[in-house]
Amino acid sequence: MEIRTGEKEVTKRKKAIIKSIIYFILLFYYLSNVLLNRLDWIHLLAALITPFILTSIIGLFIPVKKAVNNTKEGSKITYINKINNDTELLKANIDSLSGSEFERLIYLYFKDLGFSPELIGGSGDHGVDIVMKDPRNGVKIAVQCKRWAKENSVGNADIIKLNGGKEFYGCSDTLFITTSYYSPKAKEFAEMCNMKVWNRLHVNDKVGKWKKEKFKKLS
């Protein structure tokens, strides 16, 4: 699982580790003083309780930001959305984007090419993230976007789902776009149903180059 965080933010797990380290350091310090000075049981009890109280107080000042899962089923990646506008989106590395941010980037790409895209996305999208029309012939296209790590191949089930979503949205063509690659079975099925597929290389070549040029114009 991959988690994107800000420079001054830590996850809950890291916070727990930091608090544990602080607790044991304080506990060692206070117990050492009790043993060396041969103090009574009241001081021993205080030595056990004081580190816990101090650690809890210190923990209040350790910032935490929860990871928000914006990816679709099977993506195996969790992200925190931090991009607030399209300029930041164009500037960001594609591999750092969340699922919804990647969908937005693909939407902007095709919109710039005149495809009149419409973002669908979300739960119950029937495997379709974008529906758009080809400006050259008016053909309606169902698009699925997967911002996955390159080692997570798109499987046959994902291709089948998009093919079914095509019918639901009344589209004639389909396009599957991923930042990873496809399994042999997925490629076979995509070819059988005439589905266009873009892998990591296609995305970098087409969307990556467009993104850089677009950002330069806006800068």
C-alpha positions as a printed Julia matrix, in Angstrom:
219×3 Matrix{Float64}:
   0.0     0.0     0.0
   1.24    3.42   -0.91
   0.4     6.51    1.18
   1.01   10.08    0.13
   1.6    12.56    3.0
   2.76   16.14    3.53
   6.24   16.9     4.86
   4.99   17.76    8.35
   2.4    15.0     8.57
   2.79   11.5     9.92
   0.47    8.52    9.86
  -1.2     7.11   12.93
   1.26    4.22   13.01
   4.25    6.59   13.05
   2.62    8.62   15.79
   2.15    5.5    17.92
   5.8     4.53   17.42
   7.01    8.02   18.4
   4.84    8.01   21.51
   6.11    4.55   22.51
   9.74    5.64   22.17
   9.12    8.77   24.24
   7.27    6.73   26.87
  10.05    4.2    27.35
  12.71    6.9    27.49
  10.79    8.75   30.21
  10.0     5.51   32.03
  13.66    4.54   32.07
  14.62    7.97   33.33
  12.14    8.01   36.19
  12.7     4.4    37.25
  16.46    4.96   37.26
  16.02    7.88   39.62
  13.77    5.84   41.92
  16.15    2.88   42.07
  19.29    4.96   42.47
  17.78    7.09   45.2
  15.99    4.16   46.93
  12.71    6.09   47.09
   9.44    4.61   48.49
   6.5     3.03   46.61
   4.74    6.4    46.11
   7.69    7.62   44.07
   7.72    4.29   42.19
   4.03    4.71   41.31
   4.66    8.26   40.18
   7.56    7.05   38.03
   5.19    4.64   36.25
   2.34    7.14   35.74
   4.29   10.31   34.91
   5.76    9.05   31.57
   2.27    8.04   30.38
   0.83   11.47   31.2
   3.73   13.34   29.58
   3.61   11.1    26.48
  -0.13   11.72   26.06
   0.4    15.48   26.27
   3.25   15.37   23.76
   1.12   13.22   21.44
  -1.44   16.02   21.16
   1.13   18.11   19.31
   2.11   15.43   16.76
   0.16   16.19   13.52
  -1.69   13.37   11.84
  -3.49   13.22    8.53
  -5.49   10.18    7.53
  -5.02    8.62    4.13
  -8.18    8.93    2.01
  -8.88    6.06   -0.34
  -9.85    7.51   -3.71
  -9.04    4.54   -5.86
 -11.42    2.02   -7.28
 -11.74   -1.64   -6.35
  -8.56   -3.59   -7.03
  -6.14   -0.69   -7.3
  -4.32   -1.63   -4.05
  -3.17    1.97   -3.56
  -4.3     4.6    -1.05
  -3.68    8.31   -1.47
  -4.25   11.67    0.12
  -5.69   14.22   -2.29
  -3.53   17.35   -2.13
  -3.99   18.88   -5.6
  -6.32   21.87   -5.48
  -6.43   23.08   -9.08
  -5.72   22.05  -12.67
  -2.39   23.9   -12.8
  -1.07   21.82   -9.9
  -2.46   18.73  -11.6
  -0.52   19.47  -14.78
   2.64   20.09  -12.78
   2.42   16.9   -10.7
   4.11   13.64  -11.58
   1.53   11.22  -12.99
   2.73    8.45  -10.67
   1.95   10.62   -7.63
  -1.7    11.17   -8.57
  -4.65    9.58   -6.83
  -7.27    7.69   -8.83
  -9.66   10.65   -9.04
  -6.81   13.04   -9.91
  -5.72   10.78  -12.76
  -9.29   10.65  -14.06
  -9.36   14.45  -13.99
  -6.08   14.62  -15.92
  -7.41   12.29  -18.63
 -10.6    14.36  -18.76
  -8.55   17.55  -19.34
  -6.44   15.81  -21.98
  -9.39   14.76  -24.11
 -11.24   18.02  -23.51
  -8.24   19.87  -24.93
  -8.43   17.6   -28.0
 -12.09   18.48  -28.51
 -13.68   15.22  -27.36
 -16.4    16.78  -25.1
 -15.73   14.4   -22.18
 -18.02   13.89  -19.19
 -16.66   12.59  -15.89
 -18.66    9.7   -14.47
 -16.48    7.95  -11.85
 -17.45    7.07   -8.3
 -19.22    3.99   -6.94
 -21.7     2.33   -9.27
 -20.06    3.71  -12.41
 -20.3     0.33  -14.16
 -16.59    0.37  -14.91
 -16.71    3.7   -16.77
 -14.94    6.86  -15.6
 -15.43    9.1   -18.65
 -17.93    9.18  -21.51
 -16.93   11.28  -24.52
 -17.61   11.84  -28.21
 -14.98   11.71  -30.93
 -15.1    15.12  -32.67
 -14.14   13.53  -35.98
 -17.1    11.16  -36.32
 -19.36   11.66  -33.27
 -18.71    8.14  -31.96
 -19.47    7.8   -28.25
 -16.6     6.28  -26.24
 -16.58    4.74  -22.74
 -13.26    5.27  -20.93
 -11.85    3.58  -17.83
  -8.83    5.09  -16.06
  -6.58    3.17  -13.66
  -3.72    5.0   -11.91
  -1.98    1.86  -10.73
   1.61    1.09   -9.87
   3.4    -0.42  -12.85
   3.73   -3.83  -11.19
  -0.08   -4.16  -10.75
  -1.3    -5.48  -14.08
  -4.85   -4.87  -15.27
  -6.71   -8.17  -15.29
  -9.36   -9.72  -17.48
 -12.17   -8.79  -15.07
 -11.46   -5.06  -15.48
 -11.67   -5.32  -19.26
 -14.93   -7.27  -19.07
 -16.4    -4.66  -16.72
 -15.63   -1.79  -19.09
 -17.07   -3.73  -22.01
 -20.31   -4.11  -20.06
 -20.28   -0.44  -19.06
 -20.09    0.5   -22.71
 -23.55   -0.96  -23.26
 -24.96    0.72  -20.15
 -23.92    4.19  -21.35
 -24.85    3.53  -24.96
 -21.31    3.82  -26.3
 -19.96    2.29  -29.49
 -16.25    2.23  -28.56
 -14.18    1.67  -25.44
 -10.79    2.89  -24.27
  -8.95    1.52  -21.24
  -6.14    3.73  -19.88
  -3.7     2.63  -17.18
  -0.31    3.65  -15.81
   0.54   -0.04  -15.47
   0.29   -2.9   -18.0
  -2.14   -5.67  -18.98
  -2.18   -9.38  -18.26
  -2.09  -11.72  -21.3
  -5.76  -12.65  -20.76
  -6.74   -8.99  -20.54
  -4.96   -8.24  -23.82
  -6.64  -11.22  -25.45
 -10.13  -10.17  -24.38
  -9.54   -6.51  -25.29
  -8.5    -7.55  -28.79
 -11.51   -9.82  -29.13
 -13.98   -7.02  -28.31
 -12.05   -4.34  -30.26
 -11.24   -2.36  -27.13
  -8.44    0.19  -27.4
  -5.95   -0.08  -24.55
  -3.3     2.38  -23.41
  -0.59    1.16  -21.07
   2.09    3.05  -19.15
   4.09    3.77  -22.29
   1.07    5.22  -24.11
   0.19    7.42  -21.14
   3.72    8.83  -20.86
   3.97    9.37  -24.61
   0.57   10.95  -25.16
  -0.68   12.44  -21.9
   2.78   13.06  -20.42
   3.99   15.12  -23.38
   0.7    17.02  -23.62
   0.81   17.76  -19.88
   4.28   19.29  -20.08
   3.38   21.49  -23.06
   0.12   22.59  -21.44
   1.87   23.5   -18.2
   4.46   25.56  -20.07
   1.71   27.61  -21.7
   0.04   28.26  -18.36
   3.29   29.16  -16.58
